[in-house]
Amino acid sequence: MVTFTEQENGTTGTIAANTRFAVTLAENPTTGYAWNASTSNGLTILSSDFQENKHAEGMVGVGGTRTWVIRASGTGNQTFSATYLRSWEPVTGNETGYSLGIHIEPQ
């Protein structure tokens, strides 16, 4: 499965129709920050999982990685986007964002 990371922010990847791919981004929900992800109609989020980084026992405030598994369910140009924010704070426009274009090729 193809995986896109922070390095692909602002780029476009190519995926075959009806296949799965992953997007993986650093996250630290212990600070209240989390990614709010959305997709265009031709992409379907199948799962969203958080994996905490390895750390010493008793350590708190440990970040980790958020991974979405997505199916290319449509055709043509699609978009996965996410904003890193605290859900209870007002949106200012200065939040960290992630945008990935996905071109879905027919099988």
Gaussian input, Z-matrix of N, CA and C with variables (Angstrom, degrees):
# hf/3-21g

backbone

0 1
 N
 C     1     B1
 C     2     B2     1     A1
 N     3     B3     2     A2     1     D1
 C     4     B4     3     A3     2     D2
 C     5     B5     4     A4     3     D3
 N     6     B6     5     A5     4     D4
 C     7     B7     6     A6     5     D5
 C     8     B8     7     A7     6     D6
 N     9     B9     8     A8     7     D7
 C    10    B10     9     A9     8     D8
 C    11    B11    10    A10     9     D9
 N    12    B12    11    A11    10    D10
 C    13    B13    12    A12    11    D11
 C    14    B14    13    A13    12    D12
 N    15    B15    14    A14    13    D13
 C    16    B16    15    A15    14    D14
 C    17    B17    16    A16    15    D15
 N    18    B18    17    A17    16    D16
 C    19    B19    18    A18    17    D17
 C    20    B20    19    A19    18    D18
 N    21    B21    20    A20    19    D19
 C    22    B22    21    A21    20    D20
 C    23    B23    22    A22    21    D21
 N    24    B24    23    A23    22    D22
 C    25    B25    24    A24    23    D23
 C    26    B26    25    A25    24    D24
 N    27    B27    26    A26    25    D25
 C    28    B28    27    A27    26    D26
 C    29    B29    28    A28    27    D27
 N    30    B30    29    A29    28    D28
 C    31    B31    30    A30    29    D29
 C    32    B32    31    A31    30    D30
 N    33    B33    32    A32    31    D31
 C    34    B34    33    A33    32    D32
 C    35    B35    34    A34    33    D33
 N    36    B36    35    A35    34    D34
 C    37    B37    36    A36    35    D35
 C    38    B38    37    A37    36    D36
 N    39    B39    38    A38    37    D37
 C    40    B40    39    A39    38    D38
 C    41    B41    40    A40    39    D39
 N    42    B42    41    A41    40    D40
 C    43    B43    42    A42    41    D41
 C    44    B44    43    A43    42    D42
 N    45    B45    44    A44    43    D43
 C    46    B46    45    A45    44    D44
 C    47    B47    46    A46    45    D45
 N    48    B48    47    A47    46    D46
 C    49    B49    48    A48    47    D47
 C    50    B50    49    A49    48    D48
 N    51    B51    50    A50    49    D49
 C    52    B52    51    A51    50    D50
 C    53    B53    52    A52    51    D51
 N    54    B54    53    A53    52    D52
 C    55    B55    54    A54    53    D53
 C    56    B56    55    A55    54    D54
 N    57    B57    56    A56    55    D55
 C    58    B58    57    A57    56    D56
 C    59    B59    58    A58    57    D57
 N    60    B60    59    A59    58    D58
 C    61    B61    60    A60    59    D59
 C    62    B62    61    A61    60    D60
 N    63    B63    62    A62    61    D61
 C    64    B64    63    A63    62    D62
 C    65    B65    64    A64    63    D63
 N    66    B66    65    A65    64    D64
 C    67    B67    66    A66    65    D65
 C    68    B68    67    A67    66    D66
 N    69    B69    68    A68    67    D67
 C    70    B70    69    A69    68    D68
 C    71    B71    70    A70    69    D69
 N    72    B72    71    A71    70    D70
 C    73    B73    72    A72    71    D71
 C    74    B74    73    A73    72    D72
 N    75    B75    74    A74    73    D73
 C    76    B76    75    A75    74    D74
 C    77    B77    76    A76    75    D75
 N    78    B78    77    A77    76    D76
 C    79    B79    78    A78    77    D77
 C    80    B80    79    A79    78    D78
 N    81    B81    80    A80    79    D79
 C    82    B82    81    A81    80    D80
 C    83    B83    82    A82    81    D81
 N    84    B84    83    A83    82    D82
 C    85    B85    84    A84    83    D83
 C    86    B86    85    A85    84    D84
 N    87    B87    86    A86    85    D85
 C    88    B88    87    A87    86    D86
 C    89    B89    88    A88    87    D87
 N    90    B90    89    A89    88    D88
 C    91    B91    90    A90    89    D89
 C    92    B92    91    A91    90    D90
 N    93    B93    92    A92    91    D91
 C    94    B94    93    A93    92    D92
 C    95    B95    94    A94    93    D93
 N    96    B96    95    A95    94    D94
 C    97    B97    96    A96    95    D95
 C    98    B98    97    A97    96    D96
 N    99    B99    98    A98    97    D97
 C   100   B100    99    A99    98    D98
 C   101   B101   100   A100    99    D99
 N   102   B102   101   A101   100   D100
 C   103   B103   102   A102   101   D101
 C   104   B104   103   A103   102   D102
 N   105   B105   104   A104   103   D103
 C   106   B106   105   A105   104   D104
 C   107   B107   106   A106   105   D105
 N   108   B108   107   A107   106   D106
 C   109   B109   108   A108   107   D107
 C   110   B110   109   A109   108   D108
 N   111   B111   110   A110   109   D109
 C   112   B112   111   A111   110   D110
 C   113   B113   112   A112   111   D111
 N   114   B114   113   A113   112   D112
 C   115   B115   114   A114   113   D113
 C   116   B116   115   A115   114   D114
 N   117   B117   116   A116   115   D115
 C   118   B118   117   A117   116   D116
 C   119   B119   118   A118   117   D117
 N   120   B120   119   A119   118   D118
 C   121   B121   120   A120   119   D119
 C   122   B122   121   A121   120   D120
 N   123   B123   122   A122   121   D121
 C   124   B124   123   A123   122   D122
 C   125   B125   124   A124   123   D123
 N   126   B126   125   A125   124   D124
 C   127   B127   126   A126   125   D125
 C   128   B128   127   A127   126   D126
 N   129   B129   128   A128   127   D127
 C   130   B130   129   A129   128   D128
 C   131   B131   130   A130   129   D129
 N   132   B132   131   A131   130   D130
 C   133   B133   132   A132   131   D131
 C   134   B134   133   A133   132   D132
 N   135   B135   134   A134   133   D133
 C   136   B136   135   A135   134   D134
 C   137   B137   136   A136   135   D135
 N   138   B138   137   A137   136   D136
 C   139   B139   138   A138   137   D137
 C   140   B140   139   A139   138   D138
 N   141   B141   140   A140   139   D139
 C   142   B142   141   A141   140   D140
 C   143   B143   142   A142   141   D141
 N   144   B144   143   A143   142   D142
 C   145   B145   144   A144   143   D143
 C   146   B146   145   A145   144   D144
 N   147   B147   146   A146   145   D145
 C   148   B148   147   A147   146   D146
 C   149   B149   148   A148   147   D147
 N   150   B150   149   A149   148   D148
 C   151   B151   150   A150   149   D149
 C   152   B152   151   A151   150   D150
 N   153   B153   152   A152   151   D151
 C   154   B154   153   A153   152   D152
 C   155   B155   154   A154   153   D153
 N   156   B156   155   A155   154   D154
 C   157   B157   156   A156   155   D155
 C   158   B158   157   A157   156   D156
 N   159   B159   158   A158   157   D157
 C   160   B160   159   A159   158   D158
 C   161   B161   160   A160   159   D159
 N   162   B162   161   A161   160   D160
 C   163   B163   162   A162   161   D161
 C   164   B164   163   A163   162   D162
 N   165   B165   164   A164   163   D163
 C   166   B166   165   A165   164   D164
 C   167   B167   166   A166   165   D165
 N   168   B168   167   A167   166   D166
 C   169   B169   168   A168   167   D167
 C   170   B170   169   A169   168   D168
 N   171   B171   170   A170   169   D169
 C   172   B172   171   A171   170   D170
 C   173   B173   172   A172   171   D171
 N   174   B174   173   A173   172   D172
 C   175   B175   174   A174   173   D173
 C   176   B176   175   A175   174   D174
 N   177   B177   176   A176   175   D175
 C   178   B178   177   A177   176   D176
 C   179   B179   178   A178   177   D177
 N   180   B180   179   A179   178   D178
 C   181   B181   180   A180   179   D179
 C   182   B182   181   A181   180   D180
 N   183   B183   182   A182   181   D181
 C   184   B184   183   A183   182   D182
 C   185   B185   184   A184   183   D183
 N   186   B186   185   A185   184   D184
 C   187   B187   186   A186   185   D185
 C   188   B188   187   A187   186   D186
 N   189   B189   188   A188   187   D187
 C   190   B190   189   A189   188   D188
 C   191   B191   190   A190   189   D189
 N   192   B192   191   A191   190   D190
 C   193   B193   192   A192   191   D191
 C   194   B194   193   A193   192   D192
 N   195   B195   194   A194   193   D193
 C   196   B196   195   A195   194   D194
 C   197   B197   196   A196   195   D195
 N   198   B198   197   A197   196   D196
 C   199   B199   198   A198   197   D197
 C   200   B200   199   A199   198   D198
 N   201   B201   200   A200   199   D199
 C   202   B202   201   A201   200   D200
 C   203   B203   202   A202   201   D201
 N   204   B204   203   A203   202   D202
 C   205   B205   204   A204   203   D203
 C   206   B206   205   A205   204   D204
 N   207   B207   206   A206   205   D205
 C   208   B208   207   A207   206   D206
 C   209   B209   208   A208   207   D207
 N   210   B210   209   A209   208   D208
 C   211   B211   210   A210   209   D209
 C   212   B212   211   A211   210   D210
 N   213   B213   212   A212   211   D211
 C   214   B214   213   A213   212   D212
 C   215   B215   214   A214   213   D213
 N   216   B216   215   A215   214   D214
 C   217   B217   216   A216   215   D215
 C   218   B218   217   A217   216   D216
 N   219   B219   218   A218   217   D217
 C   220   B220   219   A219   218   D218
 C   221   B221   220   A220   219   D219
 N   222   B222   221   A221   220   D220
 C   223   B223   222   A222   221   D221
 C   224   B224   223   A223   222   D222
 N   225   B225   224   A224   223   D223
 C   226   B226   225   A225   224   D224
 C   227   B227   226   A226   225   D225
 N   228   B228   227   A227   226   D226
 C   229   B229   228   A228   227   D227
 C   230   B230   229   A229   228   D228
 N   231   B231   230   A230   229   D229
 C   232   B232   231   A231   230   D230
 C   233   B233   232   A232   231   D231
 N   234   B234   233   A233   232   D232
 C   235   B235   234   A234   233   D233
 C   236   B236   235   A235   234   D234
 N   237   B237   236   A236   235   D235
 C   238   B238   237   A237   236   D236
 C   239   B239   238   A238   237   D237
 N   240   B240   239   A239   238   D238
 C   241   B241   240   A240   239   D239
 C   242   B242   241   A241   240   D240
 N   243   B243   242   A242   241   D241
 C   244   B244   243   A243   242   D242
 C   245   B245   244   A244   243   D243
 N   246   B246   245   A245   244   D244
 C   247   B247   246   A246   245   D245
 C   248   B248   247   A247   246   D246
 N   249   B249   248   A248   247   D247
 C   250   B250   249   A249   248   D248
 C   251   B251   250   A250   249   D249
 N   252   B252   251   A251   250   D250
 C   253   B253   252   A252   251   D251
 C   254   B254   253   A253   252   D252
 N   255   B255   254   A254   253   D253
 C   256   B256   255   A255   254   D254
 C   257   B257   256   A256   255   D255
 N   258   B258   257   A257   256   D256
 C   259   B259   258   A258   257   D257
 C   260   B260   259   A259   258   D258
 N   261   B261   260   A260   259   D259
 C   262   B262   261   A261   260   D260
 C   263   B263   262   A262   261   D261
 N   264   B264   263   A263   262   D262
 C   265   B265   264   A264   263   D263
 C   266   B266   265   A265   264   D264
 N   267   B267   266   A266   265   D265
 C   268   B268   267   A267   266   D266
 C   269   B269   268   A268   267   D267
 N   270   B270   269   A269   268   D268
 C   271   B271   270   A270   269   D269
 C   272   B272   271   A271   270   D270
 N   273   B273   272   A272   271   D271
 C   274   B274   273   A273   272   D272
 C   275   B275   274   A274   273   D273
 N   276   B276   275   A275   274   D274
 C   277   B277   276   A276   275   D275
 C   278   B278   277   A277   276   D276
 N   279   B279   278   A278   277   D277
 C   280   B280   279   A279   278   D278
 C   281   B281   280   A280   279   D279
 N   282   B282   281   A281   280   D280
 C   283   B283   282   A282   281   D281
 C   284   B284   283   A283   282   D282
 N   285   B285   284   A284   283   D283
 C   286   B286   285   A285   284   D284
 C   287   B287   286   A286   285   D285
 N   288   B288   287   A287   286   D286
 C   289   B289   288   A288   287   D287
 C   290   B290   289   A289   288   D288
 N   291   B291   290   A290   289   D289
 C   292   B292   291   A291   290   D290
 C   293   B293   292   A292   291   D291
 N   294   B294   293   A293   292   D292
 C   295   B295   294   A294   293   D293
 C   296   B296   295   A295   294   D294
 N   297   B297   296   A296   295   D295
 C   298   B298   297   A297   296   D296
 C   299   B299   298   A298   297   D297
 N   300   B300   299   A299   298   D298
 C   301   B301   300   A300   299   D299
 C   302   B302   301   A301   300   D300
 N   303   B303   302   A302   301   D301
 C   304   B304   303   A303   302   D302
 C   305   B305   304   A304   303   D303
 N   306   B306   305   A305   304   D304
 C   307   B307   306   A306   305   D305
 C   308   B308   307   A307   306   D306
 N   309   B309   308   A308   307   D307
 C   310   B310   309   A309   308   D308
 C   311   B311   310   A310   309   D309
 N   312   B312   311   A311   310   D310
 C   313   B313   312   A312   311   D311
 C   314   B314   313   A313   312   D312
 N   315   B315   314   A314   313   D313
 C   316   B316   315   A315   314   D314
 C   317   B317   316   A316   315   D315
 N   318   B318   317   A317   316   D316
 C   319   B319   318   A318   317   D317
 C   320   B320   319   A319   318   D318

   B1=1.4454
   B2=1.5330
   B3=1.3219
   B4=1.4594
   B5=1.5262
   B6=1.3518
   B7=1.4582
   B8=1.5193
   B9=1.3301
   B10=1.4583
   B11=1.5275
   B12=1.3479
   B13=1.4625
   B14=1.5250
   B15=1.3349
   B16=1.4588
   B17=1.5331
   B18=1.3280
   B19=1.4611
   B20=1.5270
   B21=1.3161
   B22=1.4707
   B23=1.5258
   B24=1.3308
   B25=1.4625
   B26=1.5290
   B27=1.3334
   B28=1.4508
   B29=1.5234
   B30=1.3254
   B31=1.4602
   B32=1.5320
   B33=1.3185
   B34=1.4652
   B35=1.5159
   B36=1.3281
   B37=1.4586
   B38=1.5184
   B39=1.3095
   B40=1.4594
   B41=1.5193
   B42=1.3255
   B43=1.4610
   B44=1.5273
   B45=1.3199
   B46=1.4633
   B47=1.5248
   B48=1.3138
   B49=1.4644
   B50=1.5258
   B51=1.3144
   B52=1.4723
   B53=1.5172
   B54=1.3305
   B55=1.4534
   B56=1.5210
   B57=1.3294
   B58=1.4601
   B59=1.5200
   B60=1.3360
   B61=1.4581
   B62=1.5236
   B63=1.3260
   B64=1.4611
   B65=1.5200
   B66=1.3285
   B67=1.4626
   B68=1.5190
   B69=1.3403
   B70=1.4527
   B71=1.5240
   B72=1.3462
   B73=1.4576
   B74=1.5231
   B75=1.3383
   B76=1.4661
   B77=1.5235
   B78=1.3362
   B79=1.4635
   B80=1.5272
   B81=1.3405
   B82=1.4600
   B83=1.5214
   B84=1.3277
   B85=1.4577
   B86=1.5260
   B87=1.3361
   B88=1.4651
   B89=1.5249
   B90=1.3308
   B91=1.4623
   B92=1.5216
   B93=1.3253
   B94=1.4476
   B95=1.5150
   B96=1.3271
   B97=1.4611
   B98=1.5250
   B99=1.3281
   B100=1.4573
   B101=1.5253
   B102=1.3161
   B103=1.4589
   B104=1.5228
   B105=1.3174
   B106=1.4569
   B107=1.5271
   B108=1.3230
   B109=1.4665
   B110=1.5205
   B111=1.3293
   B112=1.4605
   B113=1.5239
   B114=1.3346
   B115=1.4613
   B116=1.5205
   B117=1.3162
   B118=1.4566
   B119=1.5304
   B120=1.3289
   B121=1.4696
   B122=1.5224
   B123=1.3314
   B124=1.4584
   B125=1.5179
   B126=1.3416
   B127=1.4660
   B128=1.5199
   B129=1.3247
   B130=1.4566
   B131=1.5247
   B132=1.3347
   B133=1.4664
   B134=1.5213
   B135=1.3386
   B136=1.4650
   B137=1.5204
   B138=1.3525
   B139=1.4611
   B140=1.5191
   B141=1.3290
   B142=1.4613
   B143=1.5212
   B144=1.3358
   B145=1.4583
   B146=1.5178
   B147=1.3515
   B148=1.4585
   B149=1.5171
   B150=1.3367
   B151=1.4728
   B152=1.5196
   B153=1.3320
   B154=1.4657
   B155=1.5259
   B156=1.3457
   B157=1.4679
   B158=1.5228
   B159=1.3179
   B160=1.4635
   B161=1.5205
   B162=1.3492
   B163=1.4597
   B164=1.5254
   B165=1.3145
   B166=1.4635
   B167=1.5313
   B168=1.3173
   B169=1.4571
   B170=1.5251
   B171=1.3229
   B172=1.4563
   B173=1.5189
   B174=1.3107
   B175=1.4497
   B176=1.5279
   B177=1.3245
   B178=1.4642
   B179=1.5236
   B180=1.3242
   B181=1.4601
   B182=1.5124
   B183=1.3211
   B184=1.4637
   B185=1.5248
   B186=1.3086
   B187=1.4549
   B188=1.5108
   B189=1.3019
   B190=1.4573
   B191=1.5125
   B192=1.3212
   B193=1.4594
   B194=1.5220
   B195=1.3309
   B196=1.4674
   B197=1.5258
   B198=1.3214
   B199=1.4641
   B200=1.5150
   B201=1.3210
   B202=1.4594
   B203=1.5213
   B204=1.3120
   B205=1.4595
   B206=1.5243
   B207=1.3334
   B208=1.4586
   B209=1.5230
   B210=1.3315
   B211=1.4593
   B212=1.5250
   B213=1.3311
   B214=1.4674
   B215=1.5228
   B216=1.3336
   B217=1.4629
   B218=1.5294
   B219=1.3210
   B220=1.4634
   B221=1.5118
   B222=1.3194
   B223=1.4585
   B224=1.5255
   B225=1.3200
   B226=1.4621
   B227=1.5119
   B228=1.3363
   B229=1.4665
   B230=1.5217
   B231=1.3363
   B232=1.4563
   B233=1.5246
   B234=1.3437
   B235=1.4614
   B236=1.5180
   B237=1.3316
   B238=1.4583
   B239=1.5174
   B240=1.3298
   B241=1.4585
   B242=1.5201
   B243=1.3342
   B244=1.4589
   B245=1.5234
   B246=1.3286
   B247=1.4607
   B248=1.5195
   B249=1.3410
   B250=1.4664
   B251=1.5191
   B252=1.3432
   B253=1.4591
   B254=1.5134
   B255=1.3272
   B256=1.4584
   B257=1.5234
   B258=1.3132
   B259=1.4694
   B260=1.5276
   B261=1.3146
   B262=1.4575
   B263=1.5297
   B264=1.3250
   B265=1.4595
   B266=1.5299
   B267=1.3344
   B268=1.4730
   B269=1.5290
   B270=1.3124
   B271=1.4618
   B272=1.5306
   B273=1.3379
   B274=1.4627
   B275=1.5265
   B276=1.3212
   B277=1.4597
   B278=1.5137
   B279=1.3390
   B280=1.4637
   B281=1.5268
   B282=1.3268
   B283=1.4653
   B284=1.5307
   B285=1.3217
   B286=1.4602
   B287=1.5252
   B288=1.3080
   B289=1.4498
   B290=1.5189
   B291=1.3042
   B292=1.4631
   B293=1.5160
   B294=1.3311
   B295=1.4532
   B296=1.5138
   B297=1.3066
   B298=1.4511
   B299=1.5161
   B300=1.3170
   B301=1.4514
   B302=1.5172
   B303=1.3105
   B304=1.4608
   B305=1.5227
   B306=1.3208
   B307=1.4658
   B308=1.5225
   B309=1.3218
   B310=1.4684
   B311=1.5186
   B312=1.3404
   B313=1.4564
   B314=1.5222
   B315=1.3277
   B316=1.4689
   B317=1.5387
   B318=1.3065
   B319=1.4713
   B320=1.4991
   A1=108.30
   A2=116.12
   A3=121.99
   A4=108.37
   A5=116.77
   A6=121.83
   A7=109.49
   A8=115.63
   A9=122.34
   A10=108.21
   A11=117.10
   A12=122.57
   A13=110.15
   A14=116.26
   A15=122.00
   A16=111.92
   A17=117.43
   A18=121.51
   A19=112.51
   A20=118.04
   A21=121.03
   A22=113.30
   A23=117.85
   A24=121.26
   A25=109.61
   A26=116.43
   A27=121.73
   A28=115.11
   A29=117.07
   A30=120.84
   A31=110.24
   A32=115.85
   A33=121.96
   A34=109.41
   A35=116.05
   A36=121.92
   A37=109.91
   A38=116.19
   A39=121.87
   A40=109.20
   A41=116.00
   A42=123.19
   A43=108.09
   A44=117.24
   A45=121.24
   A46=109.78
   A47=116.72
   A48=121.88
   A49=110.57
   A50=115.11
   A51=123.89
   A52=113.86
   A53=117.55
   A54=120.88
   A55=109.43
   A56=115.52
   A57=121.61
   A58=110.05
   A59=115.27
   A60=122.40
   A61=107.62
   A62=116.83
   A63=121.00
   A64=110.28
   A65=114.77
   A66=122.90
   A67=105.93
   A68=117.14
   A69=123.01
   A70=109.52
   A71=116.18
   A72=121.71
   A73=110.28
   A74=116.06
   A75=121.17
   A76=109.25
   A77=115.60
   A78=121.09
   A79=108.88
   A80=116.76
   A81=120.35
   A82=109.22
   A83=117.29
   A84=120.40
   A85=113.77
   A86=118.88
   A87=120.17
   A88=111.21
   A89=117.70
   A90=122.40
   A91=111.03
   A92=116.86
   A93=121.42
   A94=113.02
   A95=116.88
   A96=120.47
   A97=110.79
   A98=114.90
   A99=120.82
   A100=108.03
   A101=115.42
   A102=121.51
   A103=109.66
   A104=116.28
   A105=123.11
   A106=105.74
   A107=117.00
   A108=121.84
   A109=111.87
   A110=114.57
   A111=120.98
   A112=108.62
   A113=115.14
   A114=120.68
   A115=109.58
   A116=115.12
   A117=119.79
   A118=107.95
   A119=116.77
   A120=121.94
   A121=114.98
   A122=119.21
   A123=121.14
   A124=114.45
   A125=117.29
   A126=122.33
   A127=108.74
   A128=116.64
   A129=121.73
   A130=109.07
   A131=117.64
   A132=121.45
   A133=107.79
   A134=115.84
   A135=121.62
   A136=111.66
   A137=116.68
   A138=119.94
   A139=109.75
   A140=115.05
   A141=123.39
   A142=106.81
   A143=116.75
   A144=121.25
   A145=110.66
   A146=116.03
   A147=122.22
   A148=108.74
   A149=115.89
   A150=122.01
   A151=107.86
   A152=116.57
   A153=121.69
   A154=110.14
   A155=116.10
   A156=120.68
   A157=110.15
   A158=116.85
   A159=121.04
   A160=108.33
   A161=114.97
   A162=119.62
   A163=110.13
   A164=114.26
   A165=120.36
   A166=109.52
   A167=116.03
   A168=121.13
   A169=109.75
   A170=115.85
   A171=121.59
   A172=114.22
   A173=117.44
   A174=121.12
   A175=109.65
   A176=117.02
   A177=121.38
   A178=109.96
   A179=116.39
   A180=120.44
   A181=113.81
   A182=116.34
   A183=121.08
   A184=110.21
   A185=116.42
   A186=122.24
   A187=110.95
   A188=114.62
   A189=119.59
   A190=111.02
   A191=115.19
   A192=121.72
   A193=110.60
   A194=115.16
   A195=121.73
   A196=107.42
   A197=117.16
   A198=121.89
   A199=109.77
   A200=114.99
   A201=122.21
   A202=108.34
   A203=117.35
   A204=122.04
   A205=105.99
   A206=115.04
   A207=121.52
   A208=109.22
   A209=116.60
   A210=121.03
   A211=109.03
   A212=114.88
   A213=121.22
   A214=106.88
   A215=116.28
   A216=120.63
   A217=113.45
   A218=117.09
   A219=120.20
   A220=111.36
   A221=115.52
   A222=121.92
   A223=108.99
   A224=115.49
   A225=120.37
   A226=113.53
   A227=115.03
   A228=121.58
   A229=111.00
   A230=115.58
   A231=123.40
   A232=108.77
   A233=116.45
   A234=120.68
   A235=112.12
   A236=115.89
   A237=123.54
   A238=105.37
   A239=117.34
   A240=119.85
   A241=109.81
   A242=115.77
   A243=121.24
   A244=109.27
   A245=114.81
   A246=122.05
   A247=107.84
   A248=116.33
   A249=122.95
   A250=107.48
   A251=116.48
   A252=119.65
   A253=111.80
   A254=114.25
   A255=121.87
   A256=106.33
   A257=116.70
   A258=121.11
   A259=113.05
   A260=118.60
   A261=121.17
   A262=112.86
   A263=118.10
   A264=120.58
   A265=110.28
   A266=116.74
   A267=118.82
   A268=110.81
   A269=115.75
   A270=121.63
   A271=107.78
   A272=116.20
   A273=120.91
   A274=112.86
   A275=116.41
   A276=120.05
   A277=112.52
   A278=116.85
   A279=121.38
   A280=112.48
   A281=117.26
   A282=121.28
   A283=110.47
   A284=115.25
   A285=120.96
   A286=108.40
   A287=115.96
   A288=120.22
   A289=111.90
   A290=115.03
   A291=122.69
   A292=106.91
   A293=116.38
   A294=120.92
   A295=109.56
   A296=116.09
   A297=122.13
   A298=109.05
   A299=117.01
   A300=121.17
   A301=109.06
   A302=116.26
   A303=121.73
   A304=108.10
   A305=115.66
   A306=120.44
   A307=106.66
   A308=116.25
   A309=120.98
   A310=107.92
   A311=114.16
   A312=120.42
   A313=110.19
   A314=117.67
   A315=119.96
   A316=110.24
   A317=116.40
   A318=119.92
   A319=110.31
   D1=133.83
   D2=177.93
   D3=-73.19
   D4=136.44
   D5=177.90
   D6=-122.60
   D7=130.31
   D8=176.36
   D9=-104.23
   D10=142.10
   D11=-177.14
   D12=-126.50
   D13=-170.17
   D14=178.51
   D15=-54.14
   D16=-32.20
   D17=-177.75
   D18=-63.95
   D19=-23.58
   D20=-179.19
   D21=-91.99
   D22=4.88
   D23=179.05
   D24=-54.89
   D25=127.47
   D26=177.99
   D27=84.19
   D28=4.01
   D29=-179.11
   D30=-107.29
   D31=179.83
   D32=176.42
   D33=-125.81
   D34=131.21
   D35=175.71
   D36=-108.69
   D37=163.06
   D38=178.80
   D39=-116.21
   D40=130.94
   D41=-177.82
   D42=-132.85
   D43=142.54
   D44=174.88
   D45=-72.69
   D46=146.29
   D47=178.78
   D48=-57.65
   D49=144.84
   D50=177.37
   D51=62.43
   D52=26.91
   D53=173.92
   D54=-114.30
   D55=165.84
   D56=179.86
   D57=-104.31
   D58=151.78
   D59=172.06
   D60=-145.63
   D61=169.16
   D62=-178.79
   D63=-125.60
   D64=150.87
   D65=170.07
   D66=-122.01
   D67=128.33
   D68=-177.03
   D69=-125.37
   D70=123.85
   D71=-178.86
   D72=-134.64
   D73=145.84
   D74=176.51
   D75=-66.21
   D76=141.87
   D77=-179.21
   D78=-149.27
   D79=148.49
   D80=174.87
   D81=-136.56
   D82=82.37
   D83=-177.37
   D84=-66.51
   D85=-14.60
   D86=178.06
   D87=-65.86
   D88=-18.87
   D89=177.42
   D90=-93.13
   D91=-2.59
   D92=-177.73
   D93=94.66
   D94=-10.85
   D95=-179.94
   D96=-84.39
   D97=138.52
   D98=176.70
   D99=-151.11
   D100=156.76
   D101=177.09
   D102=-81.43
   D103=133.66
   D104=173.12
   D105=-108.85
   D106=104.98
   D107=-172.12
   D108=-101.92
   D109=150.71
   D110=174.29
   D111=-147.74
   D112=160.97
   D113=-179.82
   D114=-135.83
   D115=159.47
   D116=170.81
   D117=-74.94
   D118=171.07
   D119=-172.95
   D120=-60.81
   D121=-22.97
   D122=-177.08
   D123=-88.06
   D124=5.59
   D125=177.08
   D126=-123.82
   D127=141.82
   D128=179.83
   D129=-125.40
   D130=121.14
   D131=175.93
   D132=-76.30
   D133=118.49
   D134=-179.22
   D135=-89.45
   D136=-34.51
   D137=179.55
   D138=-157.66
   D139=158.43
   D140=175.86
   D141=-140.66
   D142=115.32
   D143=-176.00
   D144=-129.31
   D145=145.48
   D146=176.33
   D147=-111.32
   D148=130.16
   D149=177.07
   D150=-118.46
   D151=115.41
   D152=179.91
   D153=-69.76
   D154=141.99
   D155=176.35
   D156=-64.41
   D157=152.75
   D158=174.81
   D159=-63.49
   D160=141.69
   D161=-177.97
   D162=-157.55
   D163=163.83
   D164=178.65
   D165=-67.38
   D166=146.67
   D167=179.45
   D168=-58.20
   D169=136.01
   D170=178.86
   D171=88.33
   D172=-8.87
   D173=179.77
   D174=-73.36
   D175=137.00
   D176=179.70
   D177=-118.05
   D178=166.60
   D179=178.74
   D180=73.68
   D181=26.54
   D182=-175.74
   D183=-85.82
   D184=130.58
   D185=176.64
   D186=-82.94
   D187=-169.92
   D188=-179.51
   D189=-173.99
   D190=-147.68
   D191=-175.11
   D192=-132.31
   D193=130.43
   D194=173.43
   D195=-96.06
   D196=128.91
   D197=178.79
   D198=-124.73
   D199=125.50
   D200=172.84
   D201=-105.42
   D202=134.62
   D203=170.28
   D204=-103.98
   D205=127.47
   D206=-171.12
   D207=-127.97
   D208=141.60
   D209=175.57
   D210=-105.46
   D211=133.50
   D212=175.00
   D213=-79.72
   D214=90.85
   D215=-172.50
   D216=-95.09
   D217=-10.48
   D218=-178.26
   D219=-112.79
   D220=-150.27
   D221=178.49
   D222=-138.24
   D223=166.65
   D224=174.99
   D225=72.63
   D226=-152.56
   D227=-176.01
   D228=-87.82
   D229=128.14
   D230=-178.55
   D231=-129.96
   D232=171.11
   D233=-178.45
   D234=-138.76
   D235=135.65
   D236=166.46
   D237=-110.52
   D238=129.96
   D239=176.89
   D240=-138.89
   D241=153.97
   D242=179.88
   D243=-149.83
   D244=147.64
   D245=177.45
   D246=-123.44
   D247=133.64
   D248=-178.40
   D249=-96.01
   D250=112.67
   D251=-175.77
   D252=-156.53
   D253=171.01
   D254=170.64
   D255=-96.19
   D256=126.18
   D257=-172.10
   D258=-62.12
   D259=-25.80
   D260=-176.25
   D261=-90.74
   D262=-7.41
   D263=-179.79
   D264=-94.45
   D265=148.09
   D266=178.49
   D267=-67.14
   D268=146.10
   D269=177.65
   D270=-75.47
   D271=128.53
   D272=-176.85
   D273=-108.51
   D274=-16.71
   D275=-174.90
   D276=94.05
   D277=-5.32
   D278=178.59
   D279=-101.53
   D280=8.79
   D281=-178.92
   D282=-68.14
   D283=154.72
   D284=174.90
   D285=-72.28
   D286=132.63
   D287=-179.57
   D288=-123.88
   D289=160.10
   D290=176.91
   D291=-137.37
   D292=131.92
   D293=178.45
   D294=-137.08
   D295=130.95
   D296=-179.84
   D297=-131.75
   D298=120.37
   D299=172.76
   D300=-82.88
   D301=141.15
   D302=177.78
   D303=-127.66
   D304=120.71
   D305=173.65
   D306=-97.81
   D307=118.71
   D308=-178.97
   D309=-96.20
   D310=119.74
   D311=178.45
   D312=-93.64
   D313=141.50
   D314=177.19
   D315=-63.26
   D316=150.59
   D317=179.25
   D318=-77.94

